[in-house]
């Protein structure tokens, strides 16, 4: 987006609720997702 964060990034930080969206986005265009430092690790 205009602020530099991709849809993939937003879906990644959306957690479990956004997982289907992330799966769809990855099926359209695979992007290497790096760990997000401010997210809690499971």
N, CA, C and O atoms as a Tripos MOL2 file, in Angstrom:
@<TRIPOS>MOLECULE
protein
  168   167    42     0     0
PROTEIN
NO_CHARGES

@<TRIPOS>ATOM
      1 N           0.8040   -1.1820    0.0000 N.3       1 UNK1
      2 CA          0.0000    0.0000    0.0000 C.3       1 UNK1
      3 C           0.8550    1.2570    0.0000 C.2       1 UNK1
      4 O           2.0780    1.1690   -0.1000 O.2       1 UNK1
      5 N           0.2470    2.3960    0.1080 N.am      2 UNK2
      6 CA          0.9690    3.6530    0.0470 C.3       2 UNK2
      7 C           1.9470    3.8490    1.2100 C.2       2 UNK2
      8 O           2.8760    4.6490    1.1060 O.2       2 UNK2
      9 N           1.7470    3.1340    2.2970 N.am      3 UNK3
     10 CA          2.6450    3.2790    3.4480 C.3       3 UNK3
     11 C           3.7500    2.2310    3.4510 C.2       3 UNK3
     12 O           4.5500    2.1800    4.3860 O.2       3 UNK3
     13 N           3.8050    1.3990    2.4240 N.am      4 UNK4
     14 CA          4.8900    0.4390    2.2960 C.3       4 UNK4
     15 C           4.6180   -0.9430    2.8520 C.2       4 UNK4
     16 O           5.4810   -1.8160    2.7620 O.2       4 UNK4
     17 N           3.4480   -1.1690    3.4220 N.am      5 UNK5
     18 CA          3.1090   -2.4880    3.9420 C.3       5 UNK5
     19 C           2.2100   -3.2000    2.9400 C.2       5 UNK5
     20 O           1.1860   -2.6620    2.5180 O.2       5 UNK5
     21 N           2.6010   -4.4160    2.5630 N.am      6 UNK6
     22 CA          1.8480   -5.1640    1.5590 C.3       6 UNK6
     23 C           0.6050   -5.8160    2.1670 C.2       6 UNK6
     24 O           0.4540   -5.8970    3.3860 O.2       6 UNK6
     25 N          -0.2680   -6.2740    1.2910 N.am      7 UNK7
     26 CA         -1.4280   -7.0380    1.7590 C.3       7 UNK7
     27 C          -0.9660   -8.2960    2.4820 C.2       7 UNK7
     28 O          -1.5690   -8.7120    3.4720 O.2       7 UNK7
     29 N           0.1100   -8.9000    1.9800 N.am      8 UNK8
     30 CA          0.6520  -10.0920    2.6310 C.3       8 UNK8
     31 C           1.0480   -9.7750    4.0770 C.2       8 UNK8
     32 O           0.7690  -10.5580    4.9850 O.2       8 UNK8
     33 N           1.6910   -8.6400    4.2840 N.am      9 UNK9
     34 CA          2.1070   -8.2510    5.6330 C.3       9 UNK9
     35 C           0.8890   -8.0750    6.5370 C.2       9 UNK9
     36 O           0.8710   -8.5680    7.6650 O.2       9 UNK9
     37 N          -0.1160   -7.3800    6.0450 N.am     10 UNK10
     38 CA         -1.3200   -7.1600    6.8470 C.3      10 UNK10
     39 C          -1.9900   -8.4780    7.2100 C.2      10 UNK10
     40 O          -2.4480   -8.6580    8.3380 O.2      10 UNK10
     41 N          -2.0470   -9.3950    6.2560 N.am     11 UNK11
     42 CA         -2.6430  -10.7010    6.5430 C.3      11 UNK11
     43 C          -1.7840  -11.4730    7.5410 C.2      11 UNK11
     44 O          -2.3120  -12.1910    8.3900 O.2      11 UNK11
     45 N          -0.4830  -11.3290    7.4450 N.am     12 UNK12
     46 CA          0.4110  -12.0170    8.3760 C.3      12 UNK12
     47 C           0.1850  -11.5310    9.8070 C.2      12 UNK12
     48 O           0.1010  -12.3430   10.7280 O.2      12 UNK12
     49 N           0.0880  -10.2360    9.9990 N.am     13 UNK13
     50 CA         -0.0970   -9.7130   11.3540 C.3      13 UNK13
     51 C          -1.5390   -9.8770   11.8290 C.2      13 UNK13
     52 O          -1.8280   -9.6710   13.0080 O.2      13 UNK13
     53 N          -2.4400  -10.2430   10.9270 N.am     14 UNK14
     54 CA         -3.8360  -10.4770   11.2870 C.3      14 UNK14
     55 C          -4.0590  -11.7560   12.0650 C.2      14 UNK14
     56 O          -5.1420  -11.9840   12.6050 O.2      14 UNK14
     57 N          -3.0310  -12.5930   12.1210 N.am     15 UNK15
     58 CA         -3.1080  -13.8040   12.9310 C.3      15 UNK15
     59 C          -4.0230  -14.8650   12.3550 C.2      15 UNK15
     60 O          -4.2070  -14.9710   11.1420 O.2      15 UNK15
     61 N          -4.5980  -15.6550   13.2660 N.am     16 UNK16
     62 CA         -5.4200  -16.7950   12.8630 C.3      16 UNK16
     63 C          -6.6440  -16.3860   12.0550 C.2      16 UNK16
     64 O          -7.0400  -17.0910   11.1270 O.2      16 UNK16
     65 N          -7.2410  -15.2570   12.4020 N.am     17 UNK17
     66 CA         -8.4350  -14.8110   11.6770 C.3      17 UNK17
     67 C          -8.1210  -14.4820   10.2260 C.2      17 UNK17
     68 O          -8.9760  -14.6450    9.3560 O.2      17 UNK17
     69 N          -6.9170  -14.0260    9.9610 N.am     18 UNK18
     70 CA         -6.5270  -13.6250    8.6070 C.3      18 UNK18
     71 C          -5.8120  -14.7360    7.8410 C.2      18 UNK18
     72 O          -5.4130  -14.5280    6.6960 O.2      18 UNK18
     73 N          -5.6440  -15.9040    8.4460 N.am     19 UNK19
     74 CA         -4.9060  -16.9830    7.7870 C.3      19 UNK19
     75 C          -5.5020  -17.3720    6.4340 C.2      19 UNK19
     76 O          -4.7460  -17.5770    5.4850 O.2      19 UNK19
     77 N          -6.8340  -17.4820    6.3060 N.am     20 UNK20
     78 CA         -7.3810  -17.7970    4.9730 C.3      20 UNK20
     79 C          -7.0330  -16.7400    3.9220 C.2      20 UNK20
     80 O          -6.8110  -17.0710    2.7570 O.2      20 UNK20
     81 N          -6.9880  -15.4900    4.3260 N.am     21 UNK21
     82 CA         -6.6180  -14.4140    3.3980 C.3      21 UNK21
     83 C          -5.1530  -14.5640    3.0030 C.2      21 UNK21
     84 O          -4.8080  -14.4310    1.8290 O.2      21 UNK21
     85 N          -4.2970  -14.8380    3.9730 N.am     22 UNK22
     86 CA         -2.8780  -15.0240    3.6800 C.3      22 UNK22
     87 C          -2.6770  -16.2200    2.7550 C.2      22 UNK22
     88 O          -1.8780  -16.1570    1.8200 O.2      22 UNK22
     89 N          -3.3940  -17.3020    3.0130 N.am     23 UNK23
     90 CA         -3.2980  -18.4800    2.1440 C.3      23 UNK23
     91 C          -3.6890  -18.1300    0.7150 C.2      23 UNK23
     92 O          -3.0220  -18.5420   -0.2350 O.2      23 UNK23
     93 N          -4.7660  -17.3740    0.5620 N.am     24 UNK24
     94 CA         -5.2000  -16.9620   -0.7750 C.3      24 UNK24
     95 C          -4.1440  -16.0820   -1.4440 C.2      24 UNK24
     96 O          -3.7820  -16.3110   -2.5980 O.2      24 UNK24
     97 N          -3.6540  -15.0810   -0.7240 N.am     25 UNK25
     98 CA         -2.6490  -14.1860   -1.2980 C.3      25 UNK25
     99 C          -1.4020  -14.9560   -1.7170 C.2      25 UNK25
    100 O          -0.8210  -14.6810   -2.7670 O.2      25 UNK25
    101 N          -0.9970  -15.9070   -0.9050 N.am     26 UNK26
    102 CA          0.1810  -16.7060   -1.2400 C.3      26 UNK26
    103 C          -0.0870  -17.5910   -2.4590 C.2      26 UNK26
    104 O           0.8400  -17.9040   -3.2060 O.2      26 UNK26
    105 N          -1.3480  -17.9980   -2.6710 N.am     27 UNK27
    106 CA         -1.6650  -18.8130   -3.8490 C.3      27 UNK27
    107 C          -1.6230  -17.9760   -5.1220 C.2      27 UNK27
    108 O          -1.3560  -18.5010   -6.2030 O.2      27 UNK27
    109 N          -1.8860  -16.6830   -5.0000 N.am     28 UNK28
    110 CA         -1.8470  -15.7800   -6.1500 C.3      28 UNK28
    111 C          -0.4060  -15.3770   -6.4500 C.2      28 UNK28
    112 O           0.0330  -15.4220   -7.5990 O.2      28 UNK28
    113 N           0.3230  -14.9830   -5.4110 N.am     29 UNK29
    114 CA          1.7290  -14.5860   -5.5600 C.3      29 UNK29
    115 C           2.4600  -14.9530   -4.2790 C.2      29 UNK29
    116 O           2.1930  -14.3920   -3.2170 O.2      29 UNK29
    117 N           3.3770  -15.8900   -4.3870 N.am     30 UNK30
    118 CA          4.1350  -16.3170   -3.2180 C.3      30 UNK30
    119 C           5.1530  -15.2430   -2.8410 C.2      30 UNK30
    120 O           5.9330  -14.7750   -3.6700 O.2      30 UNK30
    121 N           5.1170  -14.8740   -1.5780 N.am     31 UNK31
    122 CA          6.0290  -13.8650   -1.0410 C.3      31 UNK31
    123 C           6.7240  -14.4720    0.1680 C.2      31 UNK31
    124 O           6.0800  -15.0930    1.0140 O.2      31 UNK31
    125 N           8.0430  -14.2920    0.2500 N.am     32 UNK32
    126 CA          8.7730  -14.7600    1.4220 C.3      32 UNK32
    127 C           8.4600  -13.8260    2.5840 C.2      32 UNK32
    128 O           8.8130  -12.6470    2.5630 O.2      32 UNK32
    129 N           7.7950  -14.3690    3.5940 N.am     33 UNK33
    130 CA          7.4080  -13.5700    4.7540 C.3      33 UNK33
    131 C           8.4680  -13.6980    5.8360 C.2      33 UNK33
    132 O           8.8380  -14.8020    6.2330 O.2      33 UNK33
    133 N           8.9390  -12.5830    6.2950 N.am     34 UNK34
    134 CA          9.9300  -12.5580    7.3650 C.3      34 UNK34
    135 C           9.2000  -12.4560    8.7020 C.2      34 UNK34
    136 O           8.0810  -11.9480    8.7590 O.2      34 UNK34
    137 N           9.8270  -12.9340    9.7760 N.am     35 UNK35
    138 CA          9.2060  -12.7920   11.0950 C.3      35 UNK35
    139 C           8.9610  -11.3170   11.4220 C.2      35 UNK35
    140 O           9.7710  -10.4460   11.1040 O.2      35 UNK35
    141 N           7.8390  -11.0690   12.0570 N.am     36 UNK36
    142 CA          7.5000   -9.7000   12.4550 C.3      36 UNK36
    143 C           7.9230   -9.5480   13.9160 C.2      36 UNK36
    144 O           7.3690  -10.2200   14.7860 O.2      36 UNK36
    145 N           8.8890   -8.6820   14.2000 N.am     37 UNK37
    146 CA          9.4670   -8.6110   15.5440 C.3      37 UNK37
    147 C           8.4920   -8.2100   16.6460 C.2      37 UNK37
    148 O           8.6980   -8.5700   17.8050 O.2      37 UNK37
    149 N           7.4400   -7.4770   16.3110 N.am     38 UNK38
    150 CA          6.5390   -7.0260   17.3670 C.3      38 UNK38
    151 C           5.3740   -7.9780   17.6130 C.2      38 UNK38
    152 O           4.5160   -7.6920   18.4480 O.2      38 UNK38
    153 N           5.3270   -9.1100   16.9000 N.am     39 UNK39
    154 CA          4.2850  -10.1050   17.1440 C.3      39 UNK39
    155 C           4.7590  -11.0930   18.1980 C.2      39 UNK39
    156 O           5.9380  -11.4430   18.2530 O.2      39 UNK39
    157 N           3.8210  -11.5400   19.0400 N.am     40 UNK40
    158 CA          4.1520  -12.5590   20.0240 C.3      40 UNK40
    159 C           4.3390  -13.8840   19.3010 C.2      40 UNK40
    160 O           3.5780  -14.2330   18.3990 O.2      40 UNK40
    161 N           5.3650  -14.6130   19.7150 N.am     41 UNK41
    162 CA          5.6150  -15.9280   19.1250 C.3      41 UNK41
    163 C           4.7500  -16.9470   19.8280 C.2      41 UNK41
    164 O           4.4980  -16.8540   21.0290 O.2      41 UNK41
    165 N           4.2950  -17.9330   19.0510 N.am     42 UNK42
    166 CA          3.4550  -18.9910   19.6320 C.3      42 UNK42
    167 C           4.2970  -20.1120   20.1610 C.2      42 UNK42
    168 O           3.7650  -21.0900   20.6860 O.2      42 UNK42
@<TRIPOS>BOND
     1     1     2 1
     2     2     3 1
     3     3     4 2
     4     3     5 am
     5     5     6 1
     6     6     7 1
     7     7     8 2
     8     7     9 am
     9     9    10 1
    10    10    11 1
    11    11    12 2
    12    11    13 am
    13    13    14 1
    14    14    15 1
    15    15    16 2
    16    15    17 am
    17    17    18 1
    18    18    19 1
    19    19    20 2
    20    19    21 am
    21    21    22 1
    22    22    23 1
    23    23    24 2
    24    23    25 am
    25    25    26 1
    26    26    27 1
    27    27    28 2
    28    27    29 am
    29    29    30 1
    30    30    31 1
    31    31    32 2
    32    31    33 am
    33    33    34 1
    34    34    35 1
    35    35    36 2
    36    35    37 am
    37    37    38 1
    38    38    39 1
    39    39    40 2
    40    39    41 am
    41    41    42 1
    42    42    43 1
    43    43    44 2
    44    43    45 am
    45    45    46 1
    46    46    47 1
    47    47    48 2
    48    47    49 am
    49    49    50 1
    50    50    51 1
    51    51    52 2
    52    51    53 am
    53    53    54 1
    54    54    55 1
    55    55    56 2
    56    55    57 am
    57    57    58 1
    58    58    59 1
    59    59    60 2
    60    59    61 am
    61    61    62 1
    62    62    63 1
    63    63    64 2
    64    63    65 am
    65    65    66 1
    66    66    67 1
    67    67    68 2
    68    67    69 am
    69    69    70 1
    70    70    71 1
    71    71    72 2
    72    71    73 am
    73    73    74 1
    74    74    75 1
    75    75    76 2
    76    75    77 am
    77    77    78 1
    78    78    79 1
    79    79    80 2
    80    79    81 am
    81    81    82 1
    82    82    83 1
    83    83    84 2
    84    83    85 am
    85    85    86 1
    86    86    87 1
    87    87    88 2
    88    87    89 am
    89    89    90 1
    90    90    91 1
    91    91    92 2
    92    91    93 am
    93    93    94 1
    94    94    95 1
    95    95    96 2
    96    95    97 am
    97    97    98 1
    98    98    99 1
    99    99   100 2
   100    99   101 am
   101   101   102 1
   102   102   103 1
   103   103   104 2
   104   103   105 am
   105   105   106 1
   106   106   107 1
   107   107   108 2
   108   107   109 am
   109   109   110 1
   110   110   111 1
   111   111   112 2
   112   111   113 am
   113   113   114 1
   114   114   115 1
   115   115   116 2
   116   115   117 am
   117   117   118 1
   118   118   119 1
   119   119   120 2
   120   119   121 am
   121   121   122 1
   122   122   123 1
   123   123   124 2
   124   123   125 am
   125   125   126 1
   126   126   127 1
   127   127   128 2
   128   127   129 am
   129   129   130 1
   130   130   131 1
   131   131   132 2
   132   131   133 am
   133   133   134 1
   134   134   135 1
   135   135   136 2
   136   135   137 am
   137   137   138 1
   138   138   139 1
   139   139   140 2
   140   139   141 am
   141   141   142 1
   142   142   143 1
   143   143   144 2
   144   143   145 am
   145   145   146 1
   146   146   147 1
   147   147   148 2
   148   147   149 am
   149   149   150 1
   150   150   151 1
   151   151   152 2
   152   151   153 am
   153   153   154 1
   154   154   155 1
   155   155   156 2
   156   155   157 am
   157   157   158 1
   158   158   159 1
   159   159   160 2
   160   159   161 am
   161   161   162 1
   162   162   163 1
   163   163   164 2
   164   163   165 am
   165   165   166 1
   166   166   167 1
   167   167   168 2
@<TRIPOS>SUBSTRUCTURE
     1 UNK1         2 RESIDUE 1 A UNK
     2 UNK2         6 RESIDUE 1 A UNK
     3 UNK3        10 RESIDUE 1 A UNK
     4 UNK4        14 RESIDUE 1 A UNK
     5 UNK5        18 RESIDUE 1 A UNK
     6 UNK6        22 RESIDUE 1 A UNK
     7 UNK7        26 RESIDUE 1 A UNK
     8 UNK8        30 RESIDUE 1 A UNK
     9 UNK9        34 RESIDUE 1 A UNK
    10 UNK10       38 RESIDUE 1 A UNK
    11 UNK11       42 RESIDUE 1 A UNK
    12 UNK12       46 RESIDUE 1 A UNK
    13 UNK13       50 RESIDUE 1 A UNK
    14 UNK14       54 RESIDUE 1 A UNK
    15 UNK15       58 RESIDUE 1 A UNK
    16 UNK16       62 RESIDUE 1 A UNK
    17 UNK17       66 RESIDUE 1 A UNK
    18 UNK18       70 RESIDUE 1 A UNK
    19 UNK19       74 RESIDUE 1 A UNK
    20 UNK20       78 RESIDUE 1 A UNK
    21 UNK21       82 RESIDUE 1 A UNK
    22 UNK22       86 RESIDUE 1 A UNK
    23 UNK23       90 RESIDUE 1 A UNK
    24 UNK24       94 RESIDUE 1 A UNK
    25 UNK25       98 RESIDUE 1 A UNK
    26 UNK26      102 RESIDUE 1 A UNK
    27 UNK27      106 RESIDUE 1 A UNK
    28 UNK28      110 RESIDUE 1 A UNK
    29 UNK29      114 RESIDUE 1 A UNK
    30 UNK30      118 RESIDUE 1 A UNK
    31 UNK31      122 RESIDUE 1 A UNK
    32 UNK32      126 RESIDUE 1 A UNK
    33 UNK33      130 RESIDUE 1 A UNK
    34 UNK34      134 RESIDUE 1 A UNK
    35 UNK35      138 RESIDUE 1 A UNK
    36 UNK36      142 RESIDUE 1 A UNK
    37 UNK37      146 RESIDUE 1 A UNK
    38 UNK38      150 RESIDUE 1 A UNK
    39 UNK39      154 RESIDUE 1 A UNK
    40 UNK40      158 RESIDUE 1 A UNK
    41 UNK41      162 RESIDUE 1 A UNK
    42 UNK42      166 RESIDUE 1 A UNK
